Amino acid sequence: MSKKSKGPFVPLNVAVLTVSDTRTRQNDTSGDLIQELLGAAGHKVAARQILKDDIESVRAQVRVWITDKNINVVITTGGTGLTKRDITPEALTPLITKPIPGFGELFRWLSYEEIGTSTIESRAFAGVCEDTLLFCLPGSTGACHTGMEKIILLQLNATTPPCNLAEMLPRIHHDPSPQ
C-alpha cells in the first residue's frame, strides 16, 4: 500500500448521538471521546445529542441529520448490544441506502485483539444514508476508541491512501442513480 498522501485534508461536519438510558452530558464518556477525537483530527462536531433507547426517537433524530445538507457524517455510540434495550440497529438500518458491511467486520476483527471472543456481542455497523455516512459504535469508551482511531478517523481523512470515504463523499452526493 502506498504511503503517498492523496490530497488536502477536508474538514467534515459530524453529528454525534449517544443512545443510552443512563448517560447524561456529565457522564457521557464515549460521546466526549468521539467529540474530542473528531476535533483533534480537524473535523467539526456540528450537533450532539443524547437519547434514550427508543427506536422512534433515535430514528427521527438521525433522519433529521441525514437530511441536513450541512452534516456529512453521523456517528452513534450505544445500543448495539444484545439486550432488549439495545435498539440502534433496529432504529437505523431502515435509513441505510447502501450498507458498508466491511466496517462491522473490521471493527469486530480489531476488537477481537482487545477483548477476545466477547467481540461477537457487538452489532456495530455502518452505511450510507442517502448522502450521509453513518457509523454505529458500541457504548463502551474502549470500543469507541478502537472504532474511531483504527477505522473512522482514517476513513474520514481525505489524505489516507489508497482510498477513503472522505474523498468519495462528493461522488456519493452527486453521482446520478442508474435508470
C-alpha positions, 0 to 999 in steps of 0.5 A, a space after each residue: 500500500 502506498 504511503 503517498 498522501 492523496 490530497 488536502 485534508 477536508 474538514 467534515 461536519 459530524 453529528 454525534 448521538 449517544 443512545 443510552 438510558 443512563 448517560 447524561 452530558 456529565 457522564 457521557 464518556 464515549 460521546 466526549 471521546 468521539 467529540 474530542 477525537 473528531 476535533 483533534 483530527 480537524 473535523 467539526 462536531 456540528 450537533 450532539 445529542 443524547 437519547 434514550 433507547 427508543 427506536 422512534 426517537 433515535 430514528 427521527 433524530 438521525 433522519 433529521 441529520 441525514 437530511 441536513 445538507 450541512 452534516 456529512 457524517 453521523 456517528 452513534 455510540 450505544 445500543 448495539 448490544 444484545 439486550 432488549 434495550 439495545 435498539 440502534 440497529 433496529 432504529 437505523 438500518 431502515 435509513 441505510 441506502 447502501 450498507 458498508 458491511 466491511 466496517 462491522 467486520 473490521 471493527 469486530 476483527 480489531 476488537 477481537 485483539 482487545 477483548 477476545 471472543 466477547 467481540 461477537 456481542 457487538 452489532 456495530 455497523 455502518 452505511 450510507 444514508 442517502 448522502 450521509 455516512 453513518 457509523 454505529 459504535 458500541 457504548 463502551 469508551 474502549 470500543 469507541 476508541 478502537 472504532 474511531 482511531 483504527 477505522 473512522 478517523 482514517 476513513 474520514 481523512 481525505 489524505 489516507 491512501 489508497 482510498 477513503 470515504 472522505 474523498 468519495 463523499 462528493 461522488 456519493 452526493 452527486 453521482 446520478 442513480 442508474 435508470 
